[in-house]
Amino acid sequence: MKSRIFNSLIAFFGGLFGVSVLFIVFYLIFNVARLEYPPLAFYGGLLLLLGYSIVEEGTKFLLIKRDIGQFPYGFLLGFGFGMGETILRYPFWEFGVVPERRIFAILLHIITASIICYFVKKKRPVLGLLIAILIHTGFNLLV
């Protein structure tokens, strides 16, 4: 019982602090917040959405491969990652606890982390990573 609680907390906080990779890559290195897109830059926007998906899912993949959020705790890693991204984008003092529009993004992170966990356990990690990247990119295109 004690190890389950410990592993659950490690998975959740690993995901929560794994979002710091997003902050470092997108805001400090590439300064994404200040980019301006011309109206006809569809392919550039698509590449940016794909880049977001690759970095986010790659971060979750590396955390899972390093035994943070291994099966069956992957959903907690995704939950922590989604909550961390929500805190990074919309601090609590602006919108309350969790903005309603972020609930589906949190669910997306739970689903993709679970997919990666499942395929890592089945010894097909690259396939799981590719599926998670495709699902995440499709979600970003819809939103």
C-alpha positions as CSV (number, residue, x, y, z in Angstrom):
1,M,0.0,0.0,0.0
2,K,2.8,2.4,0.9
3,S,4.6,1.8,-2.4
4,R,1.4,2.4,-4.4
5,I,0.9,5.8,-2.8
6,F,4.6,6.6,-3.2
7,N,4.5,5.6,-6.9
8,S,1.3,7.6,-7.5
9,L,2.9,10.7,-6.0
10,I,6.1,10.3,-8.0
11,A,4.0,9.9,-11.2
12,F,1.8,12.9,-10.5
13,F,4.6,15.3,-9.5
14,G,6.9,14.0,-12.2
15,G,4.3,15.0,-14.7
16,L,3.6,18.3,-13.0
17,F,7.3,19.2,-13.0
18,G,7.9,17.7,-16.4
19,V,6.1,20.7,-17.8
20,S,9.1,22.8,-17.0
21,V,10.6,21.4,-20.2
22,L,7.9,23.1,-22.1
23,F,8.6,26.4,-20.3
24,I,12.3,26.1,-21.1
25,V,12.0,25.1,-24.7
26,F,9.1,27.2,-25.9
27,Y,9.3,30.3,-23.8
28,L,13.0,30.8,-22.9
29,I,14.7,29.3,-26.0
30,F,12.2,30.0,-28.9
31,N,10.2,32.8,-27.3
32,V,6.9,31.4,-28.7
33,A,4.8,33.9,-26.9
34,R,6.1,36.7,-29.2
35,L,5.9,35.0,-32.6
36,E,3.6,36.6,-35.1
37,Y,2.2,34.5,-38.0
38,P,1.4,35.8,-41.4
39,P,-2.2,34.8,-42.5
40,L,-1.0,32.3,-45.1
41,A,1.4,30.5,-42.9
42,F,-0.6,27.3,-42.6
43,Y,2.3,25.0,-43.0
44,G,4.4,27.0,-40.5
45,G,1.5,26.8,-38.0
46,L,1.1,23.1,-38.7
47,L,4.8,22.5,-38.1
48,L,4.6,24.5,-34.8
49,L,1.6,22.3,-33.7
50,L,3.6,19.2,-34.6
51,G,6.6,20.6,-32.7
52,Y,4.4,21.2,-29.6
53,S,3.2,17.6,-29.8
54,I,6.6,16.1,-30.3
55,V,8.1,18.0,-27.4
56,E,5.2,17.3,-25.0
57,E,4.8,13.7,-25.9
58,G,8.6,13.2,-26.0
59,T,8.9,14.6,-22.5
60,K,6.2,12.2,-21.2
61,F,7.9,9.4,-23.1
62,L,11.3,10.1,-21.4
63,L,9.6,10.4,-18.0
64,I,7.9,7.0,-18.5
65,K,11.1,5.4,-19.8
66,R,13.0,6.7,-16.7
67,D,10.4,4.8,-14.5
68,I,8.5,7.9,-13.5
69,G,4.9,7.0,-14.2
70,Q,5.4,3.4,-15.3
71,F,2.4,1.2,-15.9
72,P,-0.3,1.5,-14.2
73,Y,0.6,5.0,-13.0
74,G,0.8,6.7,-16.4
75,F,-2.6,8.3,-16.2
76,L,-1.3,10.2,-13.1
77,L,1.7,11.4,-15.0
78,G,-0.6,12.7,-17.7
79,F,-2.9,14.3,-15.1
80,G,0.1,16.1,-13.5
81,F,1.4,17.1,-16.9
82,G,-2.0,18.5,-18.0
83,M,-2.4,20.4,-14.7
84,G,1.1,21.8,-15.0
85,E,0.4,23.0,-18.5
86,T,-2.8,24.6,-17.3
87,I,-0.9,26.4,-14.5
88,L,1.8,27.5,-16.9
89,R,-0.7,29.0,-19.4
90,Y,-3.4,30.2,-17.1
91,P,-2.3,31.0,-13.5
92,F,-4.9,30.3,-10.8
93,W,-5.5,33.9,-9.9
94,E,-6.9,34.7,-13.4
95,F,-9.5,32.0,-14.1
96,G,-10.2,30.2,-10.9
97,V,-9.0,26.6,-10.2
98,V,-9.2,25.0,-13.7
99,P,-10.7,26.9,-16.7
100,E,-13.5,24.9,-18.3
101,R,-11.8,24.9,-21.7
102,R,-8.7,23.2,-20.3
103,I,-10.5,20.1,-19.1
104,F,-10.3,18.4,-22.5
105,A,-6.6,19.2,-22.7
106,I,-6.0,17.6,-19.3
107,L,-8.0,14.5,-20.5
108,L,-5.8,14.5,-23.7
109,H,-2.7,14.3,-21.6
110,I,-4.1,11.6,-19.5
111,I,-5.0,9.5,-22.6
112,T,-1.7,10.0,-24.4
113,A,0.4,9.2,-21.3
114,S,-1.7,6.1,-20.8
115,I,-1.1,5.1,-24.5
116,I,2.6,5.6,-24.1
117,C,2.6,3.6,-20.9
118,Y,0.7,0.7,-22.5
119,F,3.1,0.5,-25.5
120,V,6.2,0.8,-23.3
121,K,4.9,-2.2,-21.3
122,K,4.2,-4.1,-24.5
123,K,7.8,-3.5,-25.7
124,R,6.7,-1.2,-28.6
125,P,7.6,2.2,-27.3
126,V,8.1,4.0,-30.6
127,L,4.7,3.0,-31.8
128,G,3.1,4.3,-28.7
129,L,5.0,7.6,-29.0
130,L,4.0,8.0,-32.6
131,I,0.3,7.3,-31.8
132,A,0.4,9.8,-29.0
133,I,2.0,12.5,-31.2
134,L,-0.6,11.9,-33.9
135,I,-3.5,12.2,-31.4
136,H,-2.0,15.3,-29.8
137,T,-1.4,17.0,-33.2
138,G,-5.0,16.1,-34.2
139,F,-6.3,17.6,-31.0
140,N,-4.3,20.8,-31.5
141,L,-5.6,21.1,-35.0
142,L,-9.2,20.8,-33.8
143,V,-8.7,23.3,-31.0
